[in-house]
Amino acid sequence: MTWKHVFTSSVGRKLTMGLTGIFLILFLIVHVGLNACIWANDNGVMFNRAAHFMGDNVVPRILEIGLFVFFILHIIQGLMLVASNRSKRGTAYAVNYGNRGSKWYSRSMGLLGTIILLFLVIHLAHFWIPSRITGVAETTLPNGVVVHDLFSLMKATFAKGEEWVVILYTIGCISLAYHLAHGFQSAFRSLGVHNKKYSALLTTTGYAFAIIVPLGFIMMPISMYFNWI
């Protein structure tokens, strides 16, 4: 398979989707773990320290570039796969088997991906652009290191009066959950992990991941909004 086939053939696109999907799954694990530091109940010290580490070291910054590249590849290849599948299908089936044939979310990956993309743009505008470009208020950690006060920015973003933001993030995370419910298993199967020995474990792990990680993300704006932190 040539490099051209990797990005243009059906098999190549699925392989690219699988590889980028697994990378993004790993990113979600790191991201939800870092954000969970807000529950340390130390007025954001642990969260700001972790965010400073991710933003001030060379390796995470290099990985950040790779993350954007993989996001773009994942989105482009996903849209191309959806378009290709629709063109092959041509006209609608005479009988609609609904969820008996496949789950609705597995047939709606393009729609779910689009919602997540829109959510991602807003999320970047709320946090990444201020922390990297426009600037964020600073705070001093107990060890004397001056860092961006992203904890206070998060509290302001999800404060009372910003209900639309909390609702938007909730919708985005629910869309992510359904996207992962199919995408987690699909990513590994695209790489050949689909034998009977691991199928049940992969399915169970995929559904657990699709529930736990988005739920963790949802609880962050909700916790901020209701002052649970």
URJOFEN-V852469 format. One record per backbone hydrogen bond with DSSP energy under -1.0 kcal/mol. CO is the residue of the C=O (numbers start at 0). NH is the residue of the N-H. If there is no record, write none. Layout:
co: <CO | CO>
nh: <NH | NH>
This chain:
co: <1 | 2 | 3 | 4 | 8 | 9 | 10 | 11 | 12 | 13 | 14 | 15 | 16 | 17 | 18 | 19 | 20 | 21 | 22 | 23 | 24 | 25 | 26 | 27 | 28 | 29 | 30 | 31 | 33 | 34 | 35 | 36 | 43 | 44 | 45 | 46 | 47 | 48 | 49 | 50 | 51 | 56 | 57 | 58 | 59 | 60 | 61 | 62 | 63 | 64 | 65 | 66 | 67 | 68 | 69 | 70 | 71 | 72 | 73 | 74 | 75 | 76 | 77 | 78 | 79 | 80 | 81 | 82 | 83 | 84 | 85 | 96 | 97 | 97 | 102 | 107 | 108 | 109 | 110 | 111 | 112 | 113 | 114 | 115 | 116 | 117 | 118 | 119 | 120 | 121 | 122 | 123 | 126 | 127 | 128 | 128 | 129 | 136 | 138 | 140 | 144 | 146 | 147 | 148 | 149 | 150 | 151 | 152 | 153 | 158 | 161 | 162 | 163 | 164 | 165 | 166 | 167 | 168 | 169 | 170 | 171 | 172 | 173 | 174 | 175 | 176 | 178 | 179 | 181 | 182 | 183 | 184 | 185 | 187 | 188 | 191 | 194 | 197 | 198 | 199 | 200 | 201 | 202 | 203 | 204 | 205 | 207 | 208 | 210 | 211 | 212 | 213 | 214 | 217 | 218 | 219 | 220 | 221 | 222 | 223>
nh: <5 | 6 | 7 | 8 | 12 | 13 | 14 | 15 | 16 | 17 | 18 | 19 | 20 | 21 | 22 | 23 | 24 | 25 | 26 | 27 | 28 | 29 | 30 | 31 | 32 | 33 | 34 | 35 | 36 | 37 | 38 | 39 | 47 | 48 | 49 | 50 | 51 | 52 | 53 | 54 | 55 | 60 | 61 | 62 | 63 | 64 | 65 | 66 | 67 | 68 | 69 | 70 | 71 | 72 | 73 | 74 | 75 | 76 | 77 | 78 | 79 | 80 | 81 | 82 | 83 | 84 | 85 | 86 | 87 | 88 | 89 | 99 | 100 | 101 | 106 | 111 | 112 | 113 | 114 | 115 | 116 | 117 | 118 | 119 | 120 | 121 | 122 | 123 | 124 | 125 | 126 | 128 | 130 | 131 | 132 | 133 | 134 | 148 | 146 | 143 | 140 | 138 | 149 | 152 | 153 | 154 | 155 | 156 | 157 | 161 | 165 | 166 | 167 | 168 | 169 | 170 | 171 | 172 | 173 | 174 | 175 | 176 | 177 | 178 | 179 | 180 | 182 | 183 | 185 | 186 | 187 | 188 | 189 | 192 | 191 | 193 | 198 | 201 | 202 | 203 | 204 | 205 | 206 | 207 | 208 | 209 | 211 | 212 | 214 | 215 | 216 | 217 | 218 | 221 | 222 | 223 | 224 | 225 | 227 | 226>
